[in-house]
Amino acid sequence: HTDLNCLSVIQFAVEMLMIKHIIVCGHYGCGGIEAAMEDKQHGLIDNWLRHIRDVGRYHAEKLENLSPDDKLDSLCELNVVEQVNNVCSTSIVQTAWENGQDLSVHGWIYDIENGLLQDLGTRSSPQK
């Protein structure tokens, strides 16, 4: 929501380049997700990890009975879905959709062990 660098890139791509697709791509084995799952402070990065921790708390019931590895993988996926929702709720994307721009937002996850991308089925486009 507050990453001005990311928002600037999205705004330029959507408004100036008129892109048709935004891809939010996470990856399994993410160190940021691992750090967010730890019960300790990490310094300035905690401001970024807070959003991941919020996703974990929101989905706590779904995650609680998973093995640590499955929990990490699931939280990686859930974070991508949440970030797709965040991108879709920006004024940049909302305005593009209101203006009839052909723009879709996708959520993918990359498996660094086998090199495969998986579409998480979170494609969002304007409601018609």
N, C-alpha and C positions, 0 to 999 in steps of 0.2 A: 504493500500500500504506500509506503513512504520511500522506496528506493528511487530517488530522482534520476539516477543514471539509467536504470531499467525503464522507467516511465518515459524518459527522453527518447530512448531508442525506439520504444513502441510508438510514441507519437510521430516521430519522423517516418518510420516505416509505414504506418497506417495513413497518415495525412499527406505525406509528400510522395512516397513511393507507391501508394495505393496497393499495398500487398493484399493478397487474398487469404493468407493463412498465417496464423501465429501458432508456433509449437512450443509448448511448455514441456521440457524434457528433463526428467530426473534420472537417477541411476541407482541401481542396487549397490549396496555396500558403501553408501554415502557417509563420509566421515562427519558431516554436519548433522545428519540424522542420528548417527551413533552418539555424538556429543550431546545432542538434545535429550537422548534417552538416559544419560548419566545423571546421577543425583549430586552434581557439583557445579561450582561456578567456573566459568572459563574467561571472564573478563569482558571486554567490549563485544565479543562475538555473541554474548548472551542476549543482546538486543535482537540479533537475527534469529537465534535459537528459540527465543520466546514464541515465535509464530509456529514453529514446528512442535514445541511443547503443547501449545494450545490445540493443535490438530490431534496430538496424542491423547490429551485429556478428553477431547470431544468424542473420540472413538475408543476410549478406555475399555469399555465392555467388549468390543470386538477384538481388542488386542490382548486382553488379560490372560487368556489361556493358551496363547501361542508360545512356541519355543523362542528363545532369544533371536535366532536367525530369521525365523518366520515373522516375528514381530518387527524386526528391522526392515525386512522386505515389504511387509504390509504398510508400515509407516512411510516408507519411500513412495509407495503408490498413492497412499492417501494424501500425502503432501502435494503430489503433482495435481491430483484432483482439486484440492483446495486452492492451489495457485492458479489453476484454470479458472475457477470461480472468481478469484481476485482480479485476474486480468479482464474477465468479462464484465466485472462491475466498475472498471475504470471509466471515467468520463470520456476518455479517448475512444474506447471500443463502443460505449453506449452511443456516443455522438455519431460514429461511423455507421452504426446500425440504424439510427434514427434517420440518417441521410440516405439510406438505401444502399450503402456500400456493401459489396459482396466480400464478407470477411468471416472466417471461421477460426475458432480457437480450439486447438487439439491438445490432449494430454498423452504423452508418450513416456515410456521408461526404457532405459538402456541397461542391458545386462553386460557388465564388463567382463564376465567370465566367458561368454560365448559370442559376444559382439552383436547380439540381436537386439533390435528395437521392438517393443510391444506397444501397440495402440491400446490405451486403457479405456477406449470407448467413451471418452468424455467430450466429444466434439460438440462445440456450442456455436450456434449461429443465431441470427436475429429471429425472433418469433414472428411468424407471418399469419 
